[in-house]
Amino acid sequence: MNDLQWYRLYSDSEPIVEKELLNKLLSNGALAKFALVRHNGEYKAMLYVNGKRINGPALPEPLTTPNGEVTHWMGNKPGVGLTTSEAEMIIQAVTDRIERAR
């Protein structure tokens, strides 16, 4: 493996933020940021709360029982609720980026 190949492996071990998609101020005062990232060679959405990466699904997931306008979620302790339009915007941004990468 040459030096350039090693760099590519190392540089993709942490998520690379391509752009922020959505910022939300949560009811507890925390700031949630949803970003389009490249991680392990794949494009996905990632949630950050107060700058800390929160593991969870790569795209918003539907709630089994929607609560008012909140129909989707991302994250894993804490999970953050999303409206249908917010979830669709995130999914569309990730899908468009995956299509451009092909």
Gaussian input, Z-matrix of N, CA and C with variables (Angstrom, degrees):
# hf/3-21g

backbone

0 1
 N
 C     1     B1
 C     2     B2     1     A1
 N     3     B3     2     A2     1     D1
 C     4     B4     3     A3     2     D2
 C     5     B5     4     A4     3     D3
 N     6     B6     5     A5     4     D4
 C     7     B7     6     A6     5     D5
 C     8     B8     7     A7     6     D6
 N     9     B9     8     A8     7     D7
 C    10    B10     9     A9     8     D8
 C    11    B11    10    A10     9     D9
 N    12    B12    11    A11    10    D10
 C    13    B13    12    A12    11    D11
 C    14    B14    13    A13    12    D12
 N    15    B15    14    A14    13    D13
 C    16    B16    15    A15    14    D14
 C    17    B17    16    A16    15    D15
 N    18    B18    17    A17    16    D16
 C    19    B19    18    A18    17    D17
 C    20    B20    19    A19    18    D18
 N    21    B21    20    A20    19    D19
 C    22    B22    21    A21    20    D20
 C    23    B23    22    A22    21    D21
 N    24    B24    23    A23    22    D22
 C    25    B25    24    A24    23    D23
 C    26    B26    25    A25    24    D24
 N    27    B27    26    A26    25    D25
 C    28    B28    27    A27    26    D26
 C    29    B29    28    A28    27    D27
 N    30    B30    29    A29    28    D28
 C    31    B31    30    A30    29    D29
 C    32    B32    31    A31    30    D30
 N    33    B33    32    A32    31    D31
 C    34    B34    33    A33    32    D32
 C    35    B35    34    A34    33    D33
 N    36    B36    35    A35    34    D34
 C    37    B37    36    A36    35    D35
 C    38    B38    37    A37    36    D36
 N    39    B39    38    A38    37    D37
 C    40    B40    39    A39    38    D38
 C    41    B41    40    A40    39    D39
 N    42    B42    41    A41    40    D40
 C    43    B43    42    A42    41    D41
 C    44    B44    43    A43    42    D42
 N    45    B45    44    A44    43    D43
 C    46    B46    45    A45    44    D44
 C    47    B47    46    A46    45    D45
 N    48    B48    47    A47    46    D46
 C    49    B49    48    A48    47    D47
 C    50    B50    49    A49    48    D48
 N    51    B51    50    A50    49    D49
 C    52    B52    51    A51    50    D50
 C    53    B53    52    A52    51    D51
 N    54    B54    53    A53    52    D52
 C    55    B55    54    A54    53    D53
 C    56    B56    55    A55    54    D54
 N    57    B57    56    A56    55    D55
 C    58    B58    57    A57    56    D56
 C    59    B59    58    A58    57    D57
 N    60    B60    59    A59    58    D58
 C    61    B61    60    A60    59    D59
 C    62    B62    61    A61    60    D60
 N    63    B63    62    A62    61    D61
 C    64    B64    63    A63    62    D62
 C    65    B65    64    A64    63    D63
 N    66    B66    65    A65    64    D64
 C    67    B67    66    A66    65    D65
 C    68    B68    67    A67    66    D66
 N    69    B69    68    A68    67    D67
 C    70    B70    69    A69    68    D68
 C    71    B71    70    A70    69    D69
 N    72    B72    71    A71    70    D70
 C    73    B73    72    A72    71    D71
 C    74    B74    73    A73    72    D72
 N    75    B75    74    A74    73    D73
 C    76    B76    75    A75    74    D74
 C    77    B77    76    A76    75    D75
 N    78    B78    77    A77    76    D76
 C    79    B79    78    A78    77    D77
 C    80    B80    79    A79    78    D78
 N    81    B81    80    A80    79    D79
 C    82    B82    81    A81    80    D80
 C    83    B83    82    A82    81    D81
 N    84    B84    83    A83    82    D82
 C    85    B85    84    A84    83    D83
 C    86    B86    85    A85    84    D84
 N    87    B87    86    A86    85    D85
 C    88    B88    87    A87    86    D86
 C    89    B89    88    A88    87    D87
 N    90    B90    89    A89    88    D88
 C    91    B91    90    A90    89    D89
 C    92    B92    91    A91    90    D90
 N    93    B93    92    A92    91    D91
 C    94    B94    93    A93    92    D92
 C    95    B95    94    A94    93    D93
 N    96    B96    95    A95    94    D94
 C    97    B97    96    A96    95    D95
 C    98    B98    97    A97    96    D96
 N    99    B99    98    A98    97    D97
 C   100   B100    99    A99    98    D98
 C   101   B101   100   A100    99    D99
 N   102   B102   101   A101   100   D100
 C   103   B103   102   A102   101   D101
 C   104   B104   103   A103   102   D102
 N   105   B105   104   A104   103   D103
 C   106   B106   105   A105   104   D104
 C   107   B107   106   A106   105   D105
 N   108   B108   107   A107   106   D106
 C   109   B109   108   A108   107   D107
 C   110   B110   109   A109   108   D108
 N   111   B111   110   A110   109   D109
 C   112   B112   111   A111   110   D110
 C   113   B113   112   A112   111   D111
 N   114   B114   113   A113   112   D112
 C   115   B115   114   A114   113   D113
 C   116   B116   115   A115   114   D114
 N   117   B117   116   A116   115   D115
 C   118   B118   117   A117   116   D116
 C   119   B119   118   A118   117   D117
 N   120   B120   119   A119   118   D118
 C   121   B121   120   A120   119   D119
 C   122   B122   121   A121   120   D120
 N   123   B123   122   A122   121   D121
 C   124   B124   123   A123   122   D122
 C   125   B125   124   A124   123   D123
 N   126   B126   125   A125   124   D124
 C   127   B127   126   A126   125   D125
 C   128   B128   127   A127   126   D126
 N   129   B129   128   A128   127   D127
 C   130   B130   129   A129   128   D128
 C   131   B131   130   A130   129   D129
 N   132   B132   131   A131   130   D130
 C   133   B133   132   A132   131   D131
 C   134   B134   133   A133   132   D132
 N   135   B135   134   A134   133   D133
 C   136   B136   135   A135   134   D134
 C   137   B137   136   A136   135   D135
 N   138   B138   137   A137   136   D136
 C   139   B139   138   A138   137   D137
 C   140   B140   139   A139   138   D138
 N   141   B141   140   A140   139   D139
 C   142   B142   141   A141   140   D140
 C   143   B143   142   A142   141   D141
 N   144   B144   143   A143   142   D142
 C   145   B145   144   A144   143   D143
 C   146   B146   145   A145   144   D144
 N   147   B147   146   A146   145   D145
 C   148   B148   147   A147   146   D146
 C   149   B149   148   A148   147   D147
 N   150   B150   149   A149   148   D148
 C   151   B151   150   A150   149   D149
 C   152   B152   151   A151   150   D150
 N   153   B153   152   A152   151   D151
 C   154   B154   153   A153   152   D152
 C   155   B155   154   A154   153   D153
 N   156   B156   155   A155   154   D154
 C   157   B157   156   A156   155   D155
 C   158   B158   157   A157   156   D156
 N   159   B159   158   A158   157   D157
 C   160   B160   159   A159   158   D158
 C   161   B161   160   A160   159   D159
 N   162   B162   161   A161   160   D160
 C   163   B163   162   A162   161   D161
 C   164   B164   163   A163   162   D162
 N   165   B165   164   A164   163   D163
 C   166   B166   165   A165   164   D164
 C   167   B167   166   A166   165   D165
 N   168   B168   167   A167   166   D166
 C   169   B169   168   A168   167   D167
 C   170   B170   169   A169   168   D168
 N   171   B171   170   A170   169   D169
 C   172   B172   171   A171   170   D170
 C   173   B173   172   A172   171   D171
 N   174   B174   173   A173   172   D172
 C   175   B175   174   A174   173   D173
 C   176   B176   175   A175   174   D174
 N   177   B177   176   A176   175   D175
 C   178   B178   177   A177   176   D176
 C   179   B179   178   A178   177   D177
 N   180   B180   179   A179   178   D178
 C   181   B181   180   A180   179   D179
 C   182   B182   181   A181   180   D180
 N   183   B183   182   A182   181   D181
 C   184   B184   183   A183   182   D182
 C   185   B185   184   A184   183   D183
 N   186   B186   185   A185   184   D184
 C   187   B187   186   A186   185   D185
 C   188   B188   187   A187   186   D186
 N   189   B189   188   A188   187   D187
 C   190   B190   189   A189   188   D188
 C   191   B191   190   A190   189   D189
 N   192   B192   191   A191   190   D190
 C   193   B193   192   A192   191   D191
 C   194   B194   193   A193   192   D192
 N   195   B195   194   A194   193   D193
 C   196   B196   195   A195   194   D194
 C   197   B197   196   A196   195   D195
 N   198   B198   197   A197   196   D196
 C   199   B199   198   A198   197   D197
 C   200   B200   199   A199   198   D198
 N   201   B201   200   A200   199   D199
 C   202   B202   201   A201   200   D200
 C   203   B203   202   A202   201   D201
 N   204   B204   203   A203   202   D202
 C   205   B205   204   A204   203   D203
 C   206   B206   205   A205   204   D204
 N   207   B207   206   A206   205   D205
 C   208   B208   207   A207   206   D206
 C   209   B209   208   A208   207   D207
 N   210   B210   209   A209   208   D208
 C   211   B211   210   A210   209   D209
 C   212   B212   211   A211   210   D210
 N   213   B213   212   A212   211   D211
 C   214   B214   213   A213   212   D212
 C   215   B215   214   A214   213   D213
 N   216   B216   215   A215   214   D214
 C   217   B217   216   A216   215   D215
 C   218   B218   217   A217   216   D216
 N   219   B219   218   A218   217   D217
 C   220   B220   219   A219   218   D218
 C   221   B221   220   A220   219   D219
 N   222   B222   221   A221   220   D220
 C   223   B223   222   A222   221   D221
 C   224   B224   223   A223   222   D222
 N   225   B225   224   A224   223   D223
 C   226   B226   225   A225   224   D224
 C   227   B227   226   A226   225   D225
 N   228   B228   227   A227   226   D226
 C   229   B229   228   A228   227   D227
 C   230   B230   229   A229   228   D228
 N   231   B231   230   A230   229   D229
 C   232   B232   231   A231   230   D230
 C   233   B233   232   A232   231   D231
 N   234   B234   233   A233   232   D232
 C   235   B235   234   A234   233   D233
 C   236   B236   235   A235   234   D234
 N   237   B237   236   A236   235   D235
 C   238   B238   237   A237   236   D236
 C   239   B239   238   A238   237   D237
 N   240   B240   239   A239   238   D238
 C   241   B241   240   A240   239   D239
 C   242   B242   241   A241   240   D240
 N   243   B243   242   A242   241   D241
 C   244   B244   243   A243   242   D242
 C   245   B245   244   A244   243   D243
 N   246   B246   245   A245   244   D244
 C   247   B247   246   A246   245   D245
 C   248   B248   247   A247   246   D246
 N   249   B249   248   A248   247   D247
 C   250   B250   249   A249   248   D248
 C   251   B251   250   A250   249   D249
 N   252   B252   251   A251   250   D250
 C   253   B253   252   A252   251   D251
 C   254   B254   253   A253   252   D252
 N   255   B255   254   A254   253   D253
 C   256   B256   255   A255   254   D254
 C   257   B257   256   A256   255   D255
 N   258   B258   257   A257   256   D256
 C   259   B259   258   A258   257   D257
 C   260   B260   259   A259   258   D258
 N   261   B261   260   A260   259   D259
 C   262   B262   261   A261   260   D260
 C   263   B263   262   A262   261   D261
 N   264   B264   263   A263   262   D262
 C   265   B265   264   A264   263   D263
 C   266   B266   265   A265   264   D264
 N   267   B267   266   A266   265   D265
 C   268   B268   267   A267   266   D266
 C   269   B269   268   A268   267   D267
 N   270   B270   269   A269   268   D268
 C   271   B271   270   A270   269   D269
 C   272   B272   271   A271   270   D270
 N   273   B273   272   A272   271   D271
 C   274   B274   273   A273   272   D272
 C   275   B275   274   A274   273   D273
 N   276   B276   275   A275   274   D274
 C   277   B277   276   A276   275   D275
 C   278   B278   277   A277   276   D276
 N   279   B279   278   A278   277   D277
 C   280   B280   279   A279   278   D278
 C   281   B281   280   A280   279   D279
 N   282   B282   281   A281   280   D280
 C   283   B283   282   A282   281   D281
 C   284   B284   283   A283   282   D282
 N   285   B285   284   A284   283   D283
 C   286   B286   285   A285   284   D284
 C   287   B287   286   A286   285   D285
 N   288   B288   287   A287   286   D286
 C   289   B289   288   A288   287   D287
 C   290   B290   289   A289   288   D288
 N   291   B291   290   A290   289   D289
 C   292   B292   291   A291   290   D290
 C   293   B293   292   A292   291   D291
 N   294   B294   293   A293   292   D292
 C   295   B295   294   A294   293   D293
 C   296   B296   295   A295   294   D294
 N   297   B297   296   A296   295   D295
 C   298   B298   297   A297   296   D296
 C   299   B299   298   A298   297   D297
 N   300   B300   299   A299   298   D298
 C   301   B301   300   A300   299   D299
 C   302   B302   301   A301   300   D300
 N   303   B303   302   A302   301   D301
 C   304   B304   303   A303   302   D302
 C   305   B305   304   A304   303   D303

   B1=1.4466
   B2=1.5286
   B3=1.3244
   B4=1.4663
   B5=1.5367
   B6=1.3269
   B7=1.4666
   B8=1.5198
   B9=1.3145
   B10=1.4615
   B11=1.5290
   B12=1.3240
   B13=1.4647
   B14=1.5259
   B15=1.3144
   B16=1.4563
   B17=1.5210
   B18=1.3167
   B19=1.4580
   B20=1.5254
   B21=1.3150
   B22=1.4629
   B23=1.5272
   B24=1.3161
   B25=1.4673
   B26=1.5234
   B27=1.3181
   B28=1.4560
   B29=1.5249
   B30=1.3142
   B31=1.4543
   B32=1.5163
   B33=1.3277
   B34=1.4543
   B35=1.5268
   B36=1.3322
   B37=1.4618
   B38=1.5284
   B39=1.3117
   B40=1.4609
   B41=1.5307
   B42=1.3220
   B43=1.4683
   B44=1.5267
   B45=1.3131
   B46=1.4580
   B47=1.5265
   B48=1.3132
   B49=1.4596
   B50=1.5190
   B51=1.3314
   B52=1.4622
   B53=1.5202
   B54=1.3422
   B55=1.4622
   B56=1.5175
   B57=1.3256
   B58=1.4532
   B59=1.5213
   B60=1.3254
   B61=1.4532
   B62=1.5212
   B63=1.3353
   B64=1.4580
   B65=1.5230
   B66=1.3209
   B67=1.4638
   B68=1.5219
   B69=1.3443
   B70=1.4640
   B71=1.5165
   B72=1.3198
   B73=1.4511
   B74=1.5237
   B75=1.3173
   B76=1.4560
   B77=1.5319
   B78=1.3241
   B79=1.4664
   B80=1.5318
   B81=1.3387
   B82=1.4715
   B83=1.5327
   B84=1.3378
   B85=1.4604
   B86=1.5136
   B87=1.3390
   B88=1.4612
   B89=1.5298
   B90=1.3255
   B91=1.4601
   B92=1.5168
   B93=1.3262
   B94=1.4614
   B95=1.5177
   B96=1.3357
   B97=1.4662
   B98=1.5189
   B99=1.3078
   B100=1.4581
   B101=1.5194
   B102=1.3219
   B103=1.4603
   B104=1.5155
   B105=1.3216
   B106=1.4593
   B107=1.5175
   B108=1.3278
   B109=1.4612
   B110=1.5247
   B111=1.3248
   B112=1.4585
   B113=1.5237
   B114=1.3356
   B115=1.4557
   B116=1.5145
   B117=1.3279
   B118=1.4731
   B119=1.5219
   B120=1.3362
   B121=1.4568
   B122=1.5108
   B123=1.3271
   B124=1.4558
   B125=1.5207
   B126=1.3337
   B127=1.4615
   B128=1.5129
   B129=1.3317
   B130=1.4607
   B131=1.5190
   B132=1.3088
   B133=1.4603
   B134=1.5236
   B135=1.3208
   B136=1.4553
   B137=1.5259
   B138=1.3202
   B139=1.4521
   B140=1.5245
   B141=1.3256
   B142=1.4590
   B143=1.5213
   B144=1.3261
   B145=1.4647
   B146=1.5151
   B147=1.3232
   B148=1.4733
   B149=1.5194
   B150=1.3283
   B151=1.4541
   B152=1.5170
   B153=1.3268
   B154=1.4621
   B155=1.5256
   B156=1.3287
   B157=1.4614
   B158=1.5251
   B159=1.3280
   B160=1.4570
   B161=1.5282
   B162=1.3154
   B163=1.4582
   B164=1.5184
   B165=1.3197
   B166=1.4582
   B167=1.5144
   B168=1.3231
   B169=1.4692
   B170=1.5269
   B171=1.3402
   B172=1.4655
   B173=1.5232
   B174=1.3163
   B175=1.4644
   B176=1.5245
   B177=1.3386
   B178=1.4601
   B179=1.5268
   B180=1.3241
   B181=1.4651
   B182=1.5246
   B183=1.3382
   B184=1.4702
   B185=1.5248
   B186=1.3181
   B187=1.4585
   B188=1.5260
   B189=1.3121
   B190=1.4670
   B191=1.5252
   B192=1.3168
   B193=1.4643
   B194=1.5265
   B195=1.3514
   B196=1.4681
   B197=1.5245
   B198=1.3274
   B199=1.4564
   B200=1.5221
   B201=1.3193
   B202=1.4645
   B203=1.5152
   B204=1.3238
   B205=1.4700
   B206=1.5243
   B207=1.3172
   B208=1.4638
   B209=1.5288
   B210=1.3462
   B211=1.4646
   B212=1.5212
   B213=1.3384
   B214=1.4650
   B215=1.5212
   B216=1.3115
   B217=1.4627
   B218=1.5196
   B219=1.3172
   B220=1.4663
   B221=1.5148
   B222=1.3220
   B223=1.4531
   B224=1.5090
   B225=1.3149
   B226=1.4496
   B227=1.5148
   B228=1.2917
   B229=1.4730
   B230=1.5137
   B231=1.2860
   B232=1.4531
   B233=1.5210
   B234=1.3108
   B235=1.4528
   B236=1.5222
   B237=1.3153
   B238=1.4587
   B239=1.5149
   B240=1.3266
   B241=1.4533
   B242=1.5155
   B243=1.3266
   B244=1.4634
   B245=1.5198
   B246=1.3253
   B247=1.4541
   B248=1.5228
   B249=1.3153
   B250=1.4663
   B251=1.5250
   B252=1.3264
   B253=1.4709
   B254=1.5250
   B255=1.3246
   B256=1.4633
   B257=1.5303
   B258=1.3339
   B259=1.4610
   B260=1.5235
   B261=1.3197
   B262=1.4659
   B263=1.5200
   B264=1.3418
   B265=1.4615
   B266=1.5327
   B267=1.3262
   B268=1.4652
   B269=1.5206
   B270=1.3251
   B271=1.4634
   B272=1.5190
   B273=1.3365
   B274=1.4658
   B275=1.5282
   B276=1.3240
   B277=1.4708
   B278=1.5230
   B279=1.3316
   B280=1.4636
   B281=1.5280
   B282=1.3214
   B283=1.4672
   B284=1.5250
   B285=1.3387
   B286=1.4700
   B287=1.5230
   B288=1.3287
   B289=1.4736
   B290=1.5225
   B291=1.3195
   B292=1.4656
   B293=1.5201
   B294=1.3125
   B295=1.4811
   B296=1.5437
   B297=1.3206
   B298=1.4777
   B299=1.5181
   B300=1.3223
   B301=1.4699
   B302=1.5252
   B303=1.2964
   B304=1.4811
   B305=1.4829
   A1=108.34
   A2=115.72
   A3=117.93
   A4=110.55
   A5=116.42
   A6=120.96
   A7=112.63
   A8=118.23
   A9=121.25
   A10=110.92
   A11=118.20
   A12=120.70
   A13=110.35
   A14=117.54
   A15=120.64
   A16=110.53
   A17=117.17
   A18=121.10
   A19=110.84
   A20=117.52
   A21=120.57
   A22=111.19
   A23=117.42
   A24=120.04
   A25=110.49
   A26=116.03
   A27=120.84
   A28=111.27
   A29=117.04
   A30=120.16
   A31=112.40
   A32=119.69
   A33=121.84
   A34=111.75
   A35=117.86
   A36=119.11
   A37=111.20
   A38=118.16
   A39=123.39
   A40=107.89
   A41=117.17
   A42=118.97
   A43=111.40
   A44=115.50
   A45=122.05
   A46=106.81
   A47=116.88
   A48=120.94
   A49=109.14
   A50=115.85
   A51=120.63
   A52=111.04
   A53=115.91
   A54=119.25
   A55=109.98
   A56=115.09
   A57=120.88
   A58=107.75
   A59=115.35
   A60=120.37
   A61=112.71
   A62=116.50
   A63=120.18
   A64=109.51
   A65=116.28
   A66=122.85
   A67=107.93
   A68=116.29
   A69=120.80
   A70=109.21
   A71=115.75
   A72=121.01
   A73=106.66
   A74=116.56
   A75=121.33
   A76=111.00
   A77=115.70
   A78=120.72
   A79=112.70
   A80=117.14
   A81=120.37
   A82=112.35
   A83=117.04
   A84=121.78
   A85=114.34
   A86=118.26
   A87=121.77
   A88=109.90
   A89=116.14
   A90=122.06
   A91=109.14
   A92=116.56
   A93=122.51
   A94=108.68
   A95=115.80
   A96=121.46
   A97=107.84
   A98=115.90
   A99=122.60
   A100=106.51
   A101=116.45
   A102=120.66
   A103=110.89
   A104=115.49
   A105=122.62
   A106=105.65
   A107=116.90
   A108=120.82
   A109=110.93
   A110=113.91
   A111=120.95
   A112=105.72
   A113=115.22
   A114=120.03
   A115=108.52
   A116=116.00
   A117=121.90
   A118=111.69
   A119=116.20
   A120=121.32
   A121=115.40
   A122=118.30
   A123=121.83
   A124=110.07
   A125=115.60
   A126=121.16
   A127=108.17
   A128=115.79
   A129=121.24
   A130=109.18
   A131=115.11
   A132=120.55
   A133=107.43
   A134=115.21
   A135=119.57
   A136=108.32
   A137=114.89
   A138=121.60
   A139=110.05
   A140=115.19
   A141=122.85
   A142=107.28
   A143=117.74
   A144=121.94
   A145=107.64
   A146=115.35
   A147=121.99
   A148=111.16
   A149=116.43
   A150=122.35
   A151=115.50
   A152=118.40
   A153=121.90
   A154=110.00
   A155=115.87
   A156=120.59
   A157=109.90
   A158=115.96
   A159=122.30
   A160=107.45
   A161=116.70
   A162=120.23
   A163=109.89
   A164=115.40
   A165=120.67
   A166=109.74
   A167=116.02
   A168=119.53
   A169=111.77
   A170=115.06
   A171=121.09
   A172=112.51
   A173=116.76
   A174=122.85
   A175=107.89
   A176=117.95
   A177=119.50
   A178=111.56
   A179=115.21
   A180=122.54
   A181=109.08
   A182=117.52
   A183=118.94
   A184=111.16
   A185=116.48
   A186=121.72
   A187=109.03
   A188=117.30
   A189=119.61
   A190=110.48
   A191=117.05
   A192=121.19
   A193=108.13
   A194=116.86
   A195=120.16
   A196=111.29
   A197=115.16
   A198=121.55
   A199=108.05
   A200=116.94
   A201=120.82
   A202=110.51
   A203=115.97
   A204=120.70
   A205=112.46
   A206=118.06
   A207=122.19
   A208=108.72
   A209=115.01
   A210=120.80
   A211=113.42
   A212=117.70
   A213=123.00
   A214=109.34
   A215=116.06
   A216=121.60
   A217=109.75
   A218=115.01
   A219=123.79
   A220=106.97
   A221=115.91
   A222=120.93
   A223=111.74
   A224=114.63
   A225=121.69
   A226=106.81
   A227=116.90
   A228=122.16
   A229=111.56
   A230=121.17
   A231=125.32
   A232=112.51
   A233=115.54
   A234=121.81
   A235=107.44
   A236=116.45
   A237=121.00
   A238=108.38
   A239=116.14
   A240=121.54
   A241=112.36
   A242=115.23
   A243=122.34
   A244=109.87
   A245=116.23
   A246=120.35
   A247=108.66
   A248=116.32
   A249=120.61
   A250=110.64
   A251=117.63
   A252=119.89
   A253=111.42
   A254=118.45
   A255=120.98
   A256=110.48
   A257=116.52
   A258=120.61
   A259=111.01
   A260=116.96
   A261=120.56
   A262=111.37
   A263=117.77
   A264=121.32
   A265=110.34
   A266=117.46
   A267=121.22
   A268=110.22
   A269=117.39
   A270=121.48
   A271=110.73
   A272=117.43
   A273=121.10
   A274=111.40
   A275=117.77
   A276=121.10
   A277=110.95
   A278=117.39
   A279=120.99
   A280=110.01
   A281=117.08
   A282=121.17
   A283=110.86
   A284=117.47
   A285=120.63
   A286=110.91
   A287=117.46
   A288=120.32
   A289=110.87
   A290=117.50
   A291=121.05
   A292=109.84
   A293=117.35
   A294=121.36
   A295=110.44
   A296=117.93
   A297=120.24
   A298=111.51
   A299=117.42
   A300=121.08
   A301=112.60
   A302=116.87
   A303=120.01
   A304=112.78
   D1=128.08
   D2=179.23
   D3=-84.26
   D4=173.46
   D5=-175.72
   D6=-59.56
   D7=-38.29
   D8=-178.07
   D9=-66.24
   D10=-40.32
   D11=178.70
   D12=-64.96
   D13=-40.13
   D14=178.58
   D15=-61.82
   D16=-42.79
   D17=179.81
   D18=-61.10
   D19=-42.95
   D20=-179.94
   D21=-62.07
   D22=-41.08
   D23=178.26
   D24=-63.96
   D25=-45.67
   D26=-177.68
   D27=-67.65
   D28=-42.96
   D29=-174.30
   D30=-67.78
   D31=-21.65
   D32=-178.35
   D33=-98.04
   D34=3.07
   D35=-179.78
   D36=-73.07
   D37=-25.13
   D38=173.78
   D39=-108.19
   D40=148.36
   D41=179.36
   D42=-60.76
   D43=137.58
   D44=176.28
   D45=-106.46
   D46=113.15
   D47=-178.10
   D48=-75.09
   D49=121.00
   D50=175.85
   D51=-85.87
   D52=-43.23
   D53=175.50
   D54=-166.30
   D55=152.55
   D56=174.50
   D57=-80.00
   D58=135.75
   D59=-178.32
   D60=-101.88
   D61=-35.38
   D62=-173.70
   D63=-159.17
   D64=138.82
   D65=172.67
   D66=-118.92
   D67=136.34
   D68=177.98
   D69=-135.67
   D70=135.72
   D71=172.63
   D72=-90.20
   D73=119.85
   D74=-176.27
   D75=-83.14
   D76=163.13
   D77=-177.05
   D78=-62.19
   D79=-23.59
   D80=178.63
   D81=-88.82
   D82=5.30
   D83=178.37
   D84=91.15
   D85=-5.76
   D86=179.39
   D87=-75.72
   D88=153.66
   D89=177.39
   D90=-103.51
   D91=119.20
   D92=176.98
   D93=-100.64
   D94=129.67
   D95=177.00
   D96=-121.01
   D97=130.81
   D98=175.22
   D99=-106.07
   D100=128.40
   D101=-175.09
   D102=-129.16
   D103=150.71
   D104=169.82
   D105=-86.92
   D106=121.31
   D107=-176.75
   D108=-128.90
   D109=159.88
   D110=168.49
   D111=-110.90
   D112=124.47
   D113=-177.25
   D114=-144.89
   D115=126.48
   D116=-178.25
   D117=53.91
   D118=38.67
   D119=176.13
   D120=79.04
   D121=6.16
   D122=-179.52
   D123=-122.67
   D124=151.10
   D125=173.80
   D126=-95.88
   D127=136.81
   D128=-178.97
   D129=-158.45
   D130=171.53
   D131=173.06
   D132=-93.72
   D133=146.91
   D134=178.82
   D135=-138.55
   D136=143.05
   D137=-179.66
   D138=-102.03
   D139=135.96
   D140=173.06
   D141=-124.14
   D142=131.77
   D143=175.57
   D144=-117.83
   D145=119.53
   D146=-175.05
   D147=51.33
   D148=39.91
   D149=176.53
   D150=83.35
   D151=-4.72
   D152=-179.32
   D153=-99.03
   D154=129.70
   D155=179.48
   D156=-67.08
   D157=132.74
   D158=178.57
   D159=-112.81
   D160=118.74
   D161=178.91
   D162=-68.76
   D163=155.99
   D164=-179.62
   D165=162.81
   D166=-163.68
   D167=-177.64
   D168=-65.74
   D169=154.89
   D170=-178.26
   D171=-77.32
   D172=-15.40
   D173=176.96
   D174=-140.73
   D175=158.91
   D176=176.87
   D177=-57.37
   D178=141.02
   D179=179.31
   D180=-109.10
   D181=141.94
   D182=176.30
   D183=-68.38
   D184=143.56
   D185=173.51
   D186=-76.07
   D187=143.58
   D188=177.18
   D189=-68.79
   D190=-34.10
   D191=175.23
   D192=-131.17
   D193=95.89
   D194=179.36
   D195=-56.69
   D196=148.71
   D197=-178.46
   D198=-121.18
   D199=97.86
   D200=-177.50
   D201=64.79
   D202=-125.38
   D203=179.67
   D204=-79.31
   D205=-16.46
   D206=-177.50
   D207=-80.05
   D208=115.10
   D209=-175.58
   D210=-120.95
   D211=-14.29
   D212=-176.42
   D213=-135.52
   D214=168.93
   D215=178.29
   D216=-147.63
   D217=159.37
   D218=170.05
   D219=-144.06
   D220=156.16
   D221=176.62
   D222=105.66
   D223=-177.02
   D224=179.94
   D225=-160.52
   D226=96.80
   D227=-179.12
   D228=53.09
   D229=75.60
   D230=9.82
   D231=-91.48
   D232=149.86
   D233=170.34
   D234=-97.50
   D235=147.43
   D236=-178.53
   D237=-121.16
   D238=130.06
   D239=179.67
   D240=-80.43
   D241=148.79
   D242=-179.84
   D243=-133.02
   D244=149.17
   D245=171.93
   D246=-78.10
   D247=168.20
   D248=178.30
   D249=-59.22
   D250=-44.30
   D251=-177.93
   D252=-66.33
   D253=-38.48
   D254=177.38
   D255=-64.52
   D256=-45.03
   D257=179.82
   D258=-62.85
   D259=-44.22
   D260=-179.93
   D261=-63.32
   D262=-38.62
   D263=179.10
   D264=-63.99
   D265=-43.27
   D266=179.37
   D267=-65.21
   D268=-47.22
   D269=179.93
   D270=-60.42
   D271=-43.04
   D272=-179.70
   D273=-64.50
   D274=-41.60
   D275=179.70
   D276=-62.31
   D277=-42.93
   D278=179.57
   D279=-68.19
   D280=-44.82
   D281=179.93
   D282=-60.81
   D283=-44.65
   D284=178.45
   D285=-60.20
   D286=-41.94
   D287=-178.55
   D288=-67.17
   D289=-38.93
   D290=177.20
   D291=-62.57
   D292=-42.47
   D293=179.54
   D294=-64.12
   D295=-41.22
   D296=179.08
   D297=-65.91
   D298=-28.78
   D299=-178.13
   D300=-75.52
   D301=-19.14
   D302=-178.04
   D303=-73.92

